[in-house]
């Protein structure tokens, strides 16, 4: 496949996140599955703690930029700021998705509405298209108009003083471990990660898988008996393209 990166990303945006997970790791014995992770023992997709705010937007895909937010620590006062996050977004290949691991005391975890309209607008100016975070954010009505996707732990109206504790370090958000530069694909079903250098294979295999599923679904919709359902066969028997 000699498609440009833009073409590959455009193709990935046409595919739902569950199909991407199927190709990345869900079915290790499937010839279309790349087997990049052990599906049960490694943390490569998000869990039910993450909520998609704009399900009608459809899938988005981008390179992960990561950071950790929490309460101000006098030992790190002034060391990092939101501009360090912006610099990291600016330096990463585009498009980007910011992955924020929020670390708050338990009594604050559900109350820190971290990223609002001004933060998101700043992020968009340097090529960021979405935010994935284990905690809440706010201004979701204003952000809806910007075409920027949010997958969050929730929504709340306010926050107190906060601080950036680290930028572009490994993080864990919603049951998914993320390293800077990995690709994040996310939609209303959640998010999945995979190495950026496997994007072409992921796209090829996902397209093949969807074509097989479409054929199987057509047979299933025409089926009237259990025997006909059984005869519809597997959607995943096709071999990946060479």
PAZAPA-4460 file (N, C-alpha, C; in steps of 0.05 Angstrom, whole numbers, plus 32768, in hexadecimal, padded with zeros to 4 digits):
% residues 242
    n_x    n_y    n_z   ca_x   ca_y   ca_z    c_x    c_y    c_z   seq   type   mol
   8011   7FE8   8000   8000   8000   8000   8012   8019   8000     1      X     A
   800D   802A   7FED   801E   8042   7FEA   800E   805C   7FF1     2      X     A
   7FF8   8059   7FFE   7FE8   8070   8004   7FF7   8083   8017     3      X     A
   7FF0   809D   8015   7FFD   80B0   8027   7FF1   80AE   8043     4      X     A
   7FFF   80BA   8056   7FF5   80BA   8071   7FD9   80C6   8072     5      X     A
   7FD4   80DB   8064   7FB9   80E7   8064   7FA4   80D3   805B     6      X     A
   7FAB   80C4   8045   7F98   80B0   803B   7F93   809A   8050     7      X     A
   7FA8   8092   805D   7FA6   807C   8071   7F94   8086   8088     8      X     A
   7F99   809E   8092   7F89   80A9   80A8   7F6C   80AD   809F     9      X     A
   7F68   80B6   8086   7F4C   80B9   807C   7F3E   809E   807B    10      X     A
   7F4D   8089   8073   7F41   806E   8073   7F3A   8065   808F    11      X     A
   7F4C   806A   80A2   7F47   8061   80BE   7F2F   806F   80CA    12      X     A
   7F2A   8088   80C2   7F13   8097   80CC   7EF9   808C   80C2    13      X     A
   7EFA   807B   80AE   7EE1   806F   80A3   7EDA   8055   80B1    14      X     A
   7EEB   804C   80C4   7EE8   8032   80D0   7EE2   8036   80EE    15      X     A
   7ED0   8026   80F8   7EC9   8028   8115   7EDF   801C   8126    16      X     A
   7EE0   8026   813F   7EF5   801D   8151   7EF4   8000   8158    17      X     A
   7EDC   7FF3   815B   7EDC   7FD6   8160   7EEA   7FC6   814A    18      X     A
   7EE6   7FCE   8131   7EF3   7FC0   811B   7F11   7FC4   811D    19      X     A
   7F1A   7FDB   8125   7F37   7FDF   8129   7F41   7FCD   813F    20      X     A
   7F32   7FCA   8155   7F3B   7FB8   816A   7F3D   7F9B   8160    21      X     A
   7F2A   7F94   814F   7F2A   7F78   8144   7F44   7F73   8135    22      X     A
   7F4D   7F86   8126   7F65   7F83   8116   7F7E   7F85   8127    23      X     A
   7F7D   7F97   813B   7F95   7F9B   814B   7F9B   7F83   815D    24      X     A
   7F86   7F77   816A   7F8D   7F62   817D   7F76   7F50   8186    25      X     A
   7F5D   7F57   8180   7F47   7F48   818C   7F47   7F2A   8186    26      X     A
   7F4D   7F23   816D   7F4B   7F07   8165   7F66   7EFD   815C    27      X     A
   7F77   7EF4   816E   7F93   7EED   8167   7F95   7ED7   8152    28      X     A
   7F81   7EC5   8150   7F82   7EAF   813D   7F77   7EB7   8121    29      X     A
   7F6D   7ECF   811F   7F62   7ED9   8106   7F78   7EE2   80F4    30      X     A
   7F79   7ED9   80DB   7F8E   7EE1   80C9   7F8F   7EFF   80C4    31      X     A
   7F79   7F0D   80C8   7F79   7F2A   80C5   7F82   7F39   80DE    32      X     A
   7F84   7F2B   80F4   7F8C   7F38   810E   7FAB   7F3A   810F    33      X     A
   7FB5   7F51   8115   7FD2   7F55   8116   7FDE   7F4B   8130    34      X     A
   7FCE   7F46   8144   7FD7   7F3B   815D   7FEC   7F4C   816B    35      X     A
   7FE6   7F66   816C   7FFA   7F79   8177   7FFB   7F78   8196    36      X     A
   7FE6   7F6F   81A2   7FE5   7F6D   81C0   7FD7   7F53   81C7    37      X     A
   7FDC   7F49   81DF   7FCB   7F34   81EA   7FB1   7F41   81F1    38      X     A
   7F9B   7F38   81E6   7F82   7F47   81E9   7F77   7F4A   8205    39      X     A
   7F7E   7F38   8217   7F73   7F39   8232   7F88   7F43   8247    40      X     A
   7FA1   7F3F   8242   7FB5   7F45   8257   7FC3   7F60   8253    41      X     A
   7FC0   7F6C   823C   7FCD   7F86   8237   7FB7   7F9C   8234    42      X     A
   7FBF   7FB4   823B   7FAB   7FCA   823D   7FAD   7FDB   8223    43      X     A
   7F9E   7FD3   820F   7FA1   7FE0   81F5   7F87   7FED   81EA    44      X     A
   7F72   7FEC   81FA   7F59   7FFA   81F3   7F4B   8002   820D    45      X     A
   7F38   8015   820A   7F2C   8021   8222   7F15   8011   822D    46      X     A
   7F0F   8016   8246   7EFA   8007   8254   7EE1   8019   8257    47      X     A
   7ECE   800F   8267   7EB4   801D   826A   7EB5   8037   827A    48      X     A
   7ECD   803D   8285   7ECF   8056   8294   7ED0   806F   8282    49      X     A
   7ED4   806A   8268   7ED7   8080   8254   7EBD   8084   8245    50      X     A
   7EB5   809D   8242   7E9D   80A5   8234   7EA3   80B6   821C    51      X     A
   7E97   80B0   8205   7E9A   80C1   81ED   7E85   80D7   81EE    52      X     A
   7E8E   80F0   81ED   7E7C   8107   81EF   7E6D   810C   81D5    53      X     A
   7E79   8107   81BE   7E6D   810E   81A5   7E6C   80F6   8192    54      X     A
   7E5A   80E3   8198   7E59   80CA   8189   7E53   80CD   816B    55      X     A
   7E45   80E3   8164   7E3E   80E7   8148   7E55   80F1   8137    56      X     A
   7E6B   80F7   8144   7E82   8102   8135   7E90   80ED   8124    57      X     A
   7E8E   80D4   812C   7E9C   80BF   811E   7EB8   80BB   8127    58      X     A
   7EC6   80A7   811C   7EE1   80A1   8125   7EF5   80B7   8120    59      X     A
   7F09   80B9   8132   7F20   80CB   812E   7F39   80BB   8134    60      X     A
   7F4F   80C3   8128   7F69   80B5   812C   7F7F   80C9   812D    61      X     A
   7F92   80C6   813F   7FA8   80D9   8141   7FBF   80CD   8152    62      X     A
   7FD6   80DB   8150   7FED   80D3   8160   7FE9   80DC   817D    63      X     A
   7FEF   80CB   8190   7FEC   80D2   81AC   8001   80E4   81B6    64      X     A
   7FF8   80FA   81C3   8009   810A   81D4   7FFE   8106   81F0    65      X     A
   800F   8102   8204   8005   80FA   821E   800E   810F   8233    66      X     A
   7FFE   8111   8248   8006   8121   825F   7FF7   8118   8278    67      X     A
   8001   8121   828F   7FF5   811A   82A8   7FEF   8134   82B6    68      X     A
   7FD6   8136   82C0   7FCD   814E   82CF   7FC5   8145   82EB    69      X     A
   7FC9   8157   82FE   7FC1   8153   8319   7FC3   816C   832A    70      X     A
   7FC3   8169   8344   7FC6   8180   8356   7FE2   818C   8354    71      X     A
   7FE4   81A6   8358   7FFF   81B3   8359   8010   81A6   836E    72      X     A
   8029   81A3   8368   803C   8197   837B   8053   81AC   837E    73      X     A
   8058   81B5   8396   806C   81CA   839A   8088   81C1   8390    74      X     A
   808D   81A7   8390   80A7   819D   8386   80AA   81A1   8367    75      X     A
   8093   81A4   8359   8094   81A6   833C   8088   81C1   8333    76      X     A
   8085   81D4   8345   8079   81EE   833F   8088   81FC   8328    77      X     A
   8078   8202   8314   8084   8211   82FD   8093   8200   82E9    78      X     A
   8096   81E7   82EF   80A6   81D5   82DE   8099   81D1   82C2    79      X     A
   807F   81CC   82C2   8071   81C7   82A9   8057   81D8   82A9    80      X     A
   804D   81DD   8291   8034   81EC   828E   8025   81E1   8276    81      X     A
   800D   81EB   8272   7FFE   81E2   825B   800C   81E8   8241    82      X     A
   801D   81FD   8240   802C   8203   8228   8040   81EC   8221    83      X     A
   8049   81DD   8235   8059   81C6   822F   8049   81B0   8220    84      X     A
   8030   81AE   8227   801E   819C   8219   801A   81A6   81FD    85      X     A
   8015   81BF   81F9   8012   81CB   81DE   802B   81C6   81CE    86      X     A
   8042   81CA   81D9   805C   81C5   81CB   805E   81A8   81C2    87      X     A
   8056   8196   81D4   8057   817A   81CD   8044   8173   81B6    88      X     A
   802C   817E   81B7   8019   817A   81A1   8024   8185   8187    89      X     A
   8030   819C   8189   803B   81A9   8171   8052   8199   8164    90      X     A
   8061   818B   8175   8078   817C   816B   8071   8161   8160    91      X     A
   805A   8156   8168   8052   813B   815F   8047   813C   8143    92      X     A
   804B   8127   8133   803E   8125   8118   8020   8129   811C    93      X     A
   8013   8135   8108   7FF7   813B   8109   7FE7   8126   80FA    94      X     A
   7FCE   8123   8102   7FBF   812F   8118   7FC7   8122   8133    95      X     A
   7FC0   812F   8148   7FC6   8125   8163   7FAD   8121   8173    96      X     A
   7FAF   810F   8187   7F9A   810C   819C   7FA9   810F   81B7    97      X     A
   7F9F   8121   81C7   7FAB   8124   81E2   7F9F   8110   81F5    98      X     A
   7FB1   8101   8202   7FA8   80EE   8216   7FB1   80F8   8232    99      X     A
   7F9E   80FF   8242   7FA4   810A   825D   7F9D   80F6   8272   100      X     A
   7FB0   80EE   8282   7FAB   80DE   8299   7FA8   80F2   82B1   101      X     A
   7F90   80F3   82BC   7F8B   8104   82D3   7F90   80F5   82ED   102      X     A
   7FA0   8101   82FE   7FA6   80F5   8318   7F9E   8108   832E   103      X     A
   7F87   8103   833A   7F7C   8114   834F   7F77   8102   8367   104      X     A
   7F75   810E   837F   7F6B   80FF   8396   7F4F   80F5   8390   105      X     A
   7F47   80DE   839B   7F2D   80D2   8395   7F16   80E6   8397   106      X     A
   7F16   80F7   83AA   7F00   810A   83AE   7EFE   811F   8398   107      X     A
   7F13   8122   8388   7F13   8136   8373   7F11   812A   8357   108      X     A
   7F15   8110   8355   7F18   8103   833B   7F01   8108   8329   109      X     A
   7EE9   8109   8334   7ED1   810C   8323   7EC8   812A   8321   110      X     A
   7ED9   813C   832B   7ED1   8158   832C   7EE3   816B   831C   111      X     A
   7EF9   8161   8312   7F0C   8173   8305   7F06   8174   82E7   112      X     A
   7EF7   8189   82DF   7EF0   818D   82C3   7F07   8199   82B4   113      X     A
   7F19   8188   82AC   7F34   8191   82A4   7F35   81A3   828B   114      X     A
   7F2D   8198   8274   7F31   81A6   825B   7F17   81B3   8252   115      X     A
   7F18   81CD   824F   7F01   81DD   8245   7F06   81E8   822A   116      X     A
   7EF5   81FB   8222   7EF6   8205   8207   7F11   8213   8200   117      X     A
   7F1C   8222   8212   7F35   8230   820C   7F4C   821C   8209   118      X     A
   7F4E   8208   821B   7F63   81F3   8218   7F60   81E5   81FD   119      X     A
   7F47   81DC   81F7   7F43   81CD   81DE   7F49   81DE   81C6   120      X     A
   7F41   81F7   81C6   7F46   8208   81AF   7F64   820C   81AB   121      X     A
   7F73   820E   81C1   7F90   8210   81C0   7F9C   81F6   81B4   122      X     A
   7F92   81E0   81BC   7F9B   81C6   81B2   7F95   81C3   8194   123      X     A
   7F7E   81CB   818C   7F77   81C9   8170   7F89   81DA   815E   124      X     A
   7F92   81F0   8168   7FA3   8201   8158   7FBD   81F4   8150   125      X     A
   7FC6   81DF   815E   7FDE   81D1   8157   7FD8   81B4   814E   126      X     A
   7FC1   81B0   8143   7FBB   8197   8135   7FAF   8180   8146   127      X     A
   7FA5   8187   815E   7F98   8172   816F   7F7B   8170   8167   128      X     A
   7F71   8157   8165   7F56   8152   815C   7F44   8145   8171   129      X     A
   7F50   813D   8188   7F40   812F   819C   7F4F   812C   81B6   130      X     A
   7F40   8127   81CB   7F4B   8124   81E6   7F3F   810A   81F2   131      X     A
   7F51   80FA   81FE   7F4A   80E2   820D   7F54   80E6   8229   132      X     A
   7F42   80E3   823D   7F4A   80E8   8259   7F3A   80D6   826B   133      X     A
   7F46   80CE   8281   7F38   80BD   8295   7F27   80CE   82A8   134      X     A
   7F29   80E8   82A7   7F19   80FA   82B8   7F07   810B   82A8   135      X     A
   7EF8   811D   82B6   7EE5   812D   82A7   7EF1   8146   829B   136      X     A
   7EE2   8152   8289   7EE8   816C   827E   7ECE   817C   827E   137      X     A
   7ECF   8194   8272   7EB8   81A5   8273   7EB5   81B5   8259   138      X     A
   7EA2   81C8   8257   7E9C   81D8   823F   7E95   81C6   8228   139      X     A
   7E87   81B0   822D   7E82   819D   8217   7E6F   81A7   8203   140      X     A
   7E5E   81BA   820A   7E4C   81C7   81F7   7E5B   81D8   81E3   141      X     A
   7E6E   81E7   81ED   7E7F   81F8   81DB   7E91   81E7   81CA   142      X     A
   7E9D   81D2   81D5   7EB0   81C1   81C7   7EA2   81B1   81B1   143      X     A
   7E88   81AB   81B6   7E79   819C   81A1   7E79   81AB   8186   144      X     A
   7E79   81C5   8187   7E78   81D5   816E   7E93   81D6   8160   145      X     A
   7EA8   81CD   816D   7EC3   81CF   8162   7ECB   81B6   8151   146      X     A
   7EBC   81A1   8152   7EC3   8189   8144   7EDB   817B   8150   147      X     A
   7EDD   817B   816A   7EF3   8170   8179   7EE8   8159   818B   148      X     A
   7EF3   8141   8189   7EE7   812B   8197   7EF1   8129   81B4   149      X     A
   7EE0   8122   81C6   7EE6   811E   81E2   7EDE   8102   81EB   150      X     A
   7EF1   80F2   81F6   7EEB   80DA   8204   7EF5   80DD   8220   151      X     A
   7EE2   80DD   8233   7EE9   80E6   824E   7EDE   80D3   8263   152      X     A
   7EE7   80D8   827C   7EDB   80CA   8293   7EC1   80D6   829C   153      X     A
   7EBA   80EE   8291   7EA1   80FB   8298   7EA2   8118   8292   154      X     A
   7E8E   8127   829B   7E8B   8143   8297   7E85   8151   82B1   155      X     A
   7E91   8168   82B6   7E8B   8178   82CE   7E90   8195   82C7   156      X     A
   7E87   81A7   82D8   7E87   81C3   82D1   7E9F   81D3   82DA   157      X     A
   7EAF   81C9   82ED   7EC4   81D9   82F8   7EDD   81CA   82FF   158      X     A
   7EF1   81D9   8309   7F09   81CD   8314   7F17   81E1   8325   159      X     A
   7F2C   81D9   8333   7F3D   81EB   8343   7F58   81ED   8336   160      X     A
   7F6C   81F5   8346   7F87   81F8   833C   7F92   81DC   8334   161      X     A
   7F9F   81DB   831E   7FA9   81C2   8314   7FC5   81C6   8307   162      X     A
   7FD2   81B0   8302   7FEE   81B2   82F7   7FF4   819B   82E5   163      X     A
   8004   81A1   82D0   800F   818C   82BF   8027   817F   82CE   164      X     A
   8026   8165   82D1   803B   8157   82DF   804F   8149   82CD   165      X     A
   8047   8143   82B4   8059   8136   82A1   804D   8139   8285   166      X     A
   805F   8139   8272   8057   813B   8255   8065   8125   8246   167      X     A
   8057   8118   8234   8061   8103   8222   8070   80EE   8232   168      X     A
   8061   80E2   8245   806A   80CB   8254   8055   80B5   8250   169      X     A
   805B   809C   8255   8046   8087   8254   8030   808D   8269   170      X     A
   8018   808A   8260   8001   808E   8272   7FED   8077   8270   171      X     A
   7FDB   8076   8283   7FC5   8063   8282   7FAB   8071   8286   172      X     A
   7F99   806E   8272   7F80   807D   8272   7F69   806A   826B   173      X     A
   7F56   8067   827D   7F3F   8056   8277   7F46   803A   8270   174      X     A
   7F5A   802F   827D   7F62   8013   8278   7F74   800F   8260   175      X     A
   7F7D   8025   8254   7F8F   8023   823D   7FA9   8030   8243   176      X     A
   7FBF   8022   823F   7FDA   802D   8241   7FE2   803B   8227   177      X     A
   7FEC   8053   8229   7FF2   8062   8211   800E   806E   8213   178      X     A
   801E   806C   81FE   8038   8078   81FC   8037   808E   81E7   179      X     A
   8047   80A3   81EA   8047   80B9   81D6   804D   80AE   81BA   180      X     A
   803F   80B8   81A6   8043   80B1   818B   8032   809A   8181   181      X     A
   8027   808A   8193   8016   8074   818A   7FFD   8080   817D   182      X     A
   7FF0   8071   816B   7FD8   807A   815F   7FC0   8072   8171   183      X     A
   7FAE   8085   8174   7F95   8081   8182   7F7E   8083   816E   184      X     A
   7F6D   806E   816D   7F55   806F   815D   7F3E   806E   8170   185      X     A
   7F2B   8080   816E   7F15   8081   8181   7EFB   808B   8175   186      X     A
   7EE5   807F   817F   7ECB   8088   8177   7EB8   8083   818F   187      X     A
   7E9E   8081   818A   7E8B   807E   81A0   7E8E   8064   81AF   188      X     A
   7E9D   8051   81A4   7EA1   8037   81B2   7EB8   8038   81C6   189      X     A
   7ECA   804D   81C3   7EE1   804F   81D4   7EFA   8054   81C3   190      X     A
   7F12   804D   81CE   7F2B   8053   81C0   7F3C   803A   81C0   191      X     A
   7F4D   8038   81AC   7F61   8022   81A9   7F7B   802F   81A0   192      X     A
   7F91   8023   81A8   7FAC   802C   81A0   7FB9   8017   818E   193      X     A
   7FCC   8020   817E   7FDE   800E   816F   7FF6   801E   8165   194      X     A
   800C   8011   815F   8024   801F   8156   801F   802E   813C   195      X     A
   802A   8046   8139   8026   8056   8121   8030   8048   8108   196      X     A
   8045   8038   810B   8050   802B   80F3   8040   8014   80E9   197      X     A
   802A   800D   80F7   8018   7FF8   80EE   7FFE   8002   80E2   198      X     A
   7FFD   801C   80DE   7FE4   8028   80D5   7FDA   801D   80BA   199      X     A
   7FED   8019   80A7   7FE5   800F   808D   7FDA   7FF3   808F   200      X     A
   7FE7   7FE2   809F   7FDC   7FC7   80A2   7FC2   7FC7   80B0   201      X     A
   7FBF   7FD7   80C5   7FA5   7FD9   80D2   7F8F   7FE1   80BF   202      X     A
   7F94   7FF5   80AE   7F80   7FFD   809B   7F79   7FE7   8087   203      X     A
   7F8E   7FDB   807B   7F89   7FC6   8068   7F78   7FB0   8073   204      X     A
   7F81   7FA6   808A   7F73   7F8F   8096   7F57   7F96   809F   205      X     A
   7F53   7FAF   80A9   7F38   7FB7   80B1   7F26   7FB9   8099   206      X     A
   7F2F   7FC3   8083   7F1F   7FC4   806B   7F17   7FA8   8062   207      X     A
   7F2A   7F96   8062   7F25   7F7A   805B   7F10   7F6E   806D   208      X     A
   7F14   7F73   8087   7F02   7F68   809B   7EE5   7F72   8097   209      X     A
   7EE3   7F8C   8092   7EC8   7F98   808E   7EBB   7F8D   8075   210      X     A
   7ECB   7F88   8060   7EBF   7F7C   8048   7EB5   7F60   804D   211      X     A
   7EC4   7F51   805D   7EBB   7F36   8064   7EA2   7F37   8076   212      X     A
   7EA1   7F49   8088   7E8A   7F4C   8099   7E71   7F54   8089   213      X     A
   7E74   7F65   8075   7E5E   7F6E   8065   7E52   7F56   8056   214      X     A
   7E63   7F44   804C   7E5A   7F2D   803E   7E4B   7F1A   8051   215      X     A
   7E57   7F16   8068   7E4A   7F04   807C   7E2F   7F10   8085   216      X     A
   7E2E   7F2A   808A   7E15   7F36   8093   7DFF   7F33   807E   217      X     A
   7E07   7F36   8064   7DF3   7F32   804F   7DE8   7F15   8050   218      X     A
   7DF9   7F01   8054   7DEF   7EE6   8056   7DDE   7EE2   806F   219      X     A
   7DE6   7EEE   8085   7DD6   7EEC   809E   7DBB   7EF8   809B   220      X     A
   7DBA   7F0F   808E   7DA0   7F1D   808B   7D8D   7F0D   8079   221      X     A
   7D98   7EFD   8068   7D88   7EEC   8056   7D81   7ED2   8063   222      X     A
   7D8E   7ECB   8079   7D8A   7EB1   8086   7D6E   7EAF   8093   223      X     A
   7D63   7E97   8092   7D49   7E92   809E   7D49   7E7B   80B2   224      X     A
   7D5F   7E6C   80B2   7D61   7E54   80C3   7D7C   7E54   80D1   225      X     A
   7D7F   7E44   80E6   7D99   7E41   80F3   7DAE   7E36   80E0   226      X     A
   7DA5   7E24   80CE   7DB8   7E19   80BB   7DC3   7E2F   80A8   227      X     A
   7DB2   7E41   80A1   7DBB   7E57   808F   7DCD   7E6A   809E   228      X     A
   7DC7   7E6E   80B8   7DD9   7E7F   80C8   7DF4   7E72   80CA   229      X     A
   7DF5   7E58   80CF   7E0E   7E49   80D1   7E1D   7E4A   80B6   230      X     A
   7E0E   7E49   80A1   7E1B   7E49   8086   7E26   7E64   807E   231      X     A
   7E1D   7E79   808D   7E27   7E94   8087   7E45   7E96   808B   232      X     A
   7E50   7E85   809D   7E6D   7E83   80A0   7E79   7E9A   80AF   233      X     A
   7E93   7E9C   80AD   7EA3   7EB0   80BC   7EA9   7EC8   80AA   234      X     A
   7EA7   7EE0   80B6   7EAE   7EF8   80A8   7ECC   7EFC   80A6   235      X     A
   7EDB   7EEB   80B5   7EF8   7EF1   80B8   7F0A   7EDD   80AA   236      X     A
   7EFF   7ECF   8096   7F0F   7EBA   8089   7F21   7EC5   8074   237      X     A
   7F1D   7EDE   806A   7F2D   7EE9   8055   7F49   7EEF   805F   238      X     A
   7F5D   7EE9   804D   7F78   7EEE   8054   7F7F   7F0C   804F   239      X     A
   7F91   7F17   805F   7F99   7F33   805A   7FA7   7F36   8040   240      X     A
   7FA5   7F4E   8034   7FB3   7F53   801B   7FD1   7F52   801F   241      X     A
   7FDE   7F49   800A   7FFB   7F47   800B   8007   7F62   800A   242      X     A
***
